[in-house]
């Protein structure tokens, strides 16, 4: 039996299955999954500017220390939704973190196919 690979949000340059590309349908299932939404250092000023905020205000209002204490994560609401999810829309979709852009092609979680509506498209 082949072992499933879920990847890591921190390995943005790796495609889990180079023969398939999943096309996001903006179902927001990944935005409601509990856990860290990693922010890389270079993403912070871009997101802050997009929101019309200075970096320190953005960090203070929308971030927390990652679970592994190695960097920042977006906050999540009490129901585990990302703080940037507003109904079915992402407030920062145009500048969303690499972790968000990479799901589910570069990383995913056990059981993601049961909740995610991404459409698989054969590559090549």
C-alpha positions as CSV (number, residue, x, y, z in Angstrom):
1,X,0.0,0.0,0.0
2,X,1.4,3.4,-1.0
3,X,1.9,5.8,1.9
4,X,0.1,9.2,1.6
5,X,2.2,12.3,1.5
6,X,0.8,15.5,2.9
7,X,3.8,17.8,2.6
8,X,4.4,20.8,4.7
9,X,3.2,24.4,4.3
10,X,6.9,25.4,4.7
11,X,8.0,23.5,1.5
12,X,6.5,25.8,-1.1
13,X,8.7,24.6,-4.0
14,X,7.6,21.0,-3.9
15,X,4.5,19.6,-5.7
16,X,3.1,16.6,-4.0
17,X,2.0,15.0,-7.3
18,X,3.5,16.6,-10.4
19,X,1.0,14.7,-12.6
20,X,-2.1,16.4,-11.2
21,X,-2.9,20.0,-10.5
22,X,-5.8,20.8,-8.2
23,X,-7.8,23.9,-9.2
24,X,-9.2,25.7,-6.2
25,X,-13.0,26.2,-6.3
26,X,-12.9,28.7,-3.4
27,X,-15.0,26.4,-1.1
28,X,-13.1,27.8,1.9
29,X,-12.7,24.4,3.5
30,X,-9.0,24.9,4.0
31,X,-9.7,28.3,5.6
32,X,-11.7,26.6,8.3
33,X,-9.2,23.9,9.2
34,X,-7.6,24.4,12.6
35,X,-3.9,25.1,12.8
36,X,-1.2,27.6,11.8
37,X,-1.4,29.7,8.8
38,X,2.3,30.5,8.4
39,X,3.4,34.0,7.5
40,X,6.8,34.3,6.0
41,X,8.7,37.4,6.9
42,X,8.4,38.9,3.4
43,X,4.6,38.4,3.3
44,X,4.0,40.6,6.4
45,X,4.7,44.0,4.7
46,X,2.7,43.1,1.6
47,X,-0.4,42.0,3.6
48,X,-0.1,45.0,5.9
49,X,0.1,47.4,3.0
50,X,-2.9,45.7,1.3
51,X,-4.9,46.2,4.4
52,X,-3.8,49.8,4.7
53,X,-1.9,49.2,8.0
54,X,1.6,49.5,9.2
55,X,3.4,46.3,9.9
56,X,3.4,46.5,13.7
57,X,-0.4,47.2,13.8
58,X,-1.0,44.2,11.4
59,X,1.2,42.0,13.6
60,X,-0.5,43.1,16.8
61,X,-4.1,42.7,15.5
62,X,-3.9,39.7,13.2
63,X,-1.1,37.4,14.2
64,X,0.2,35.1,16.9
65,X,3.3,33.0,17.5
66,X,3.2,29.8,15.6
67,X,2.6,26.6,17.5
68,X,6.3,25.6,17.1
69,X,7.3,29.1,18.3
70,X,9.2,29.6,15.0
71,X,7.6,32.6,13.3
72,X,4.1,34.1,13.0
73,X,0.7,32.7,12.1
74,X,-2.5,34.4,11.2
75,X,-5.0,34.3,14.1
76,X,-8.0,31.9,13.9
77,X,-11.5,32.6,15.1
78,X,-13.0,30.6,18.0
79,X,-14.6,28.3,15.4
80,X,-11.1,27.7,13.8
81,X,-11.8,29.8,10.7
82,X,-9.0,32.0,9.5
83,X,-9.3,35.6,10.8
84,X,-9.2,36.8,7.2
85,X,-12.2,34.7,6.1
86,X,-15.2,37.0,5.8
87,X,-18.2,34.8,4.9
88,X,-17.0,33.0,1.8
89,X,-14.4,35.6,0.9
90,X,-10.8,36.0,1.9
91,X,-10.1,39.6,2.9
92,X,-6.5,39.2,1.6
93,X,-7.1,36.9,-1.4
94,X,-4.9,38.9,-3.8
95,X,-1.9,38.8,-1.4
96,X,-2.7,35.6,0.6
97,X,0.2,33.7,2.2
98,X,2.2,31.1,0.2
99,X,0.7,28.4,2.5
100,X,-2.8,29.3,1.2
101,X,-1.7,29.6,-2.4
102,X,0.0,26.2,-2.2
103,X,-3.0,24.2,-0.9
104,X,-3.6,21.3,-1.8
105,X,-0.9,21.0,-4.5
106,X,2.1,21.7,-2.3
107,X,0.7,20.5,1.1
108,X,-2.5,19.2,2.5
109,X,-3.8,17.4,5.6
110,X,-5.2,13.9,6.2
111,X,-8.8,13.8,5.1
112,X,-8.6,16.9,2.9
113,X,-10.4,15.3,-0.1
114,X,-13.5,14.8,2.1
115,X,-13.8,18.6,2.7
116,X,-12.1,20.3,-0.2
117,X,-13.8,20.9,-3.6
118,X,-10.6,21.4,-5.6
119,X,-10.9,19.9,-9.1
120,X,-8.0,17.6,-10.2
121,X,-6.6,18.3,-13.7
122,X,-4.1,16.0,-15.3
123,X,-0.8,17.7,-16.1
124,X,1.1,16.9,-19.3
